[in-house]
């Protein structure tokens, strides 16, 4: 395999970094969902202890439930911006360290201060709102969902079991909020770090004139991102990602002196060029072996009609030849 150019190493580092950021967003999501789960236990108790045999939506019950939920969100609020800031503050250091590690030329890089990063997190908009505005909207939407579900149960004479299932069961109101938290955090983390990246290269404008739109090319990539992938724009111009909810595309600044720019590549072929440890982090150790030794492309691991990721047992039946090559 030919040795990669500095431009290719730079692009690869930024794409791998997107994966790290997505994992970090997942960690933040778990922290928030765990905090909200505590309130759900208390809400269950409130409903079960309600004086009527049916969950009559008295003003007191509604007020108590709303108070419990808002109390849980107040605990989340204390960590919301600080967690986003803690994660985003690392972006300038990552960029500087990576550039210096792979650069074939001497680079003089100006620092982006922590107060500057904090300002980005607090004031930048992602999908039309700041991080705090999105949080406030999330709280309002969640409390409205739960209290409305209780009112509907009263109107329909639903039993408590059915009400609790509608609130906290699979596909219930709590699950919808958890999905909103996941989507919101993923988009905010990628969006805010992307904003910091743009600010970083505005500070270091002497080393870059253009940037390239790089989309993760797989079956989940939107038509919009596919249409823009690999297009080049002047710094400060063009559709800097994210462009939609859960957008995984990234802006890769084109560094002067880094040599020929890399060609566009789909995700599966690109992943084959990455270190084994990174492949295993993405796929898991056993699937990583199937990917490398078994020769399976990524589309063989998932049913894209249902988005079901096949278990190893299912893959052993569906891809018996690949299993033999990988593990015999």
N, C-alpha and C positions, 0 to 999 in steps of 0.2 A: 504494500500500500504506500502510495506517494506521501511524503511528508506534507502536513497541512501548512498552508500559509498563515501569517499572522491574522489576516482578515477572517479566515475560516475558523481559527481558534477563538477569535473574539466573538464571532457569531455563535459558535457552539457554547461558549461560556454563558452568553446571555440567555440562550434557550434553556440550558440546564438550570440557570438561575430562576427562570419562570417556574420550573417544576418545584424548586425549593420554596418559592413564594406561595405557590398553590398549597403545598403541604403546610406551610405556616398558617395560611388562612384556615385550613382544616383544624389546626390545633386551637386557634382562637374560637372557631365555631363550637368545638367540644366544650371549651370553658364556659361559653355563654349558655349553651343548651343545658349543661349540668346545673347552672345557677337557676335557670328557669324551671327545671324539673322539680326543684325544691318547692316552688310555689304551687305546682300542680298537685303535690301531695296534700297541701293545706286546703286547696280548693276542693279536692275530692271530699275531705273531711267536712268542709262547710256544707256541701251539697247533701252528703249523707246524713248530717245532723239537722237538716232543715225540718221544721216542725210538721210540714205536710207530708203525706205519703207520696204525693206528687211534687216534683221540684217547682213549686209555685214561685214565680220570679218576683218576689217582693222587692221593694226598694232596698231593704236592708241586705238581702242576699246579694243583689247586684252590686251594691256599694262595697260589701265585704270582699267579694270576688275581685272587683276592680282594684281595690286597695291592695290586696295580696299580690296581684300581678304587677302593679306599678311598683310595689316595694321590691319585688325581684328584679325588675328592670332598673331600679335605682342602683342596685348592686352592680349590674352590668354597666350602667352609665359611668360608674367610677373607674372602670377599666377600659372602656371603649376607646377613647382617644389616646389614653396612655399606652395601650397595647399597640395601636396602630403607629404611634410615634416611635415606640421602642423598636418595632420591626423596620420601619421606614428609615430611621436614623442610620441604619447599617448600610444603606444603599450607596452613599458616596464612597465609603471605605471599600466596599466590594468593587466598585468601578475603578477606583485608583489602583488597588492591589492587582486586579486582573489586568489592567492596561500595562502596568509595569512588568508583570510576570511574562507577558507574551510579546511585548514590544521589541521590534528589531532596532529601534532608534531610541535615543534619549528623549524622554518626555518631561516637560516641566508642567506640573499640574497644580492648579489653584484649588484650595480647600473650599468646600461648601460647609458652612458652619451648622451646628445643631439647631440654633435658633432659626436659621433659614429653612431647615427641613421641617421643624415644628410648624412654621408658618404655612408651609405647603399643605400639611395635613389638616390644619385648622381652617384654611381659607379656600383651598382648591375645590372645585366641583368635579364630581365624577357622575356621569349620567344625569347631570342637571342640578345636583344638590351637593352640599358639603357632607362630610362624614357625620357630623352632629345632626344635621337636618334629616339625613336618612335614618339615623337612630330614632329621633323624635317621631318620625312618620311610622317607623316599625312598631313603636310602643302603642301609638294611637290605633293602628290597624289591628294589632293583636288583641288589645282590650276590647275593641268593638266586636271582633270575631267571637270572643268568648261570651261576652254579655248578650250578644244577639242570639247565639246558640241557646242560651238559657231561656231567653224570651220566647224563642220558637218552640222550645220544649213545653213551655207553659201553654202556649196557644194550642198545641197539638195533643196535650195531655200525655206526653211521653213519660215513661217510667224512668227512674233514676239511672238504671243500668244503660238504657239507650242514650240518655243524655251524656253520661260519662264516656260512652263509646264515641259519640259525636265530638266530644271535646278532646279526648286523649287517646282514642283508639287509632289504628292504622288509617291514614287518610283523614284524620280528624283535624280540628282547628289548631291544636298544638303542633301536629306534624307539618301543617302548612306554614306555621311560623318558623319552625326549624328549617324548612327548605328556604324560606325567605332569608333567614340569617345566613345560611350557607351561600346563597347566590349573592347577597349583599356584601359579605366579607370577602369572597373571592374577587368580586369586581372592584371593591374598594382597595384591597391590598395591591392588586395588579395595577389599578389605576393610579393610586397615590405614588407607588414606587416608580411608575412610568413618568409621572409628573416631576418627581425628584430627578430622574435621569435627564429629562429635558432641561431642567434648571441647572444641573451639574454641567452639561455641555454648553449652556449659555454662559456660565462662568468661565469655561475652558474653550471658548469659541475659536481660539487660535489653532486648535488641532483638528477641527472638523468643519466641513462646509455643508455636507449632505447627510441624510439618514435614509435607511431602507426599511420598508414595511415588510416584516417577516411574519407570516401566518404559519401556525401549526397545521400542516396539510394532512388531514385525515378525514374520516367520514363525518366527524362532528363539525368541521369547519364550515362557517356560513358562506353563502355565495358572495356576500359583501367582502369578507376578508380574503376569499379566494381571488376575487377580482383585483384586489390591491396588492396581493403577495408579490414581493420582490421589486415593487416599484420604488423609485428613488425620488426624494423630495429635498429641497433646501431646508436646512435647520430652521426651525420656527415656523415652517409652512407644512401644509398637507394634513391628512387625517391621522394624527397621532393617536394610537390606541390607548385605552379600550374604546371600541366603537359600539358595543352592545353588551348586554348582561352576559357574564361568564366568558367574556372575550379573552382568548389566550394569546392573541397576536401581540407582537412586541416591536418596538422601534429600535433598530440597530444603527447607531451612528457610524458613519464611514470615516475611519481615522486616517489622516494624512500619513503616508509613509508605510502603511500596512500592506501594500502590494495589491495584486489582483483580487477583485471582489469574488466571493464564492457564488457558485451557481445555486439556483433554487433547488430544493430537495424536499421530497415528501418525508413524513415523519418516520415511517418504518425503515427506509434506507438510511436515513440520518442516524437513527438509534443504533444501527449496526456499526456505525463508526465510533460510537462512544465507549468509554471504559466499561468493563464488565460490572464493576461495582455500581455504576449508575444504571445500567440495564437491569440489574437485580433489584435496585431500589424501585424502579418503575414497575417491573413485572412480577417481582418475587423470584426467589432462587430457582425453583423448579420450572416456572414458566420461562425464566431467563435461559435455562438449558434448552428448552424446547425451541426458543427463538434462535439460539446460536447453533447448537448441534443438530437440532431437529429440523431447522430450516423453515420454521413457520413464520409467516408474516403476521403483523399485528391483527389484521382483519380475521384471522383464524381463531382468535381467542374470544371473540364476542359475536353474538347474534345481533346484528345491527337493525333487525326488524323489531326486536323487543328490548334491545340494549342489555340483554342478559350476558353476563360474563361467565363463560363456561367454567365449571369446576374442573379440578385436575382429573377426577374420575370420569367426567363427561369427555374431557379431551383425550383420555386414554382410549376411549371407545371410538370417538370421531377421528382422531389423528393417530391411529395405531402405528403407522409407519414412522411418523415423527418421534413417537415415544421410543420405538425400537432404536432409532438412530441416536437419540439423546441419552438413553439410560441403559441399553444393553451392553 
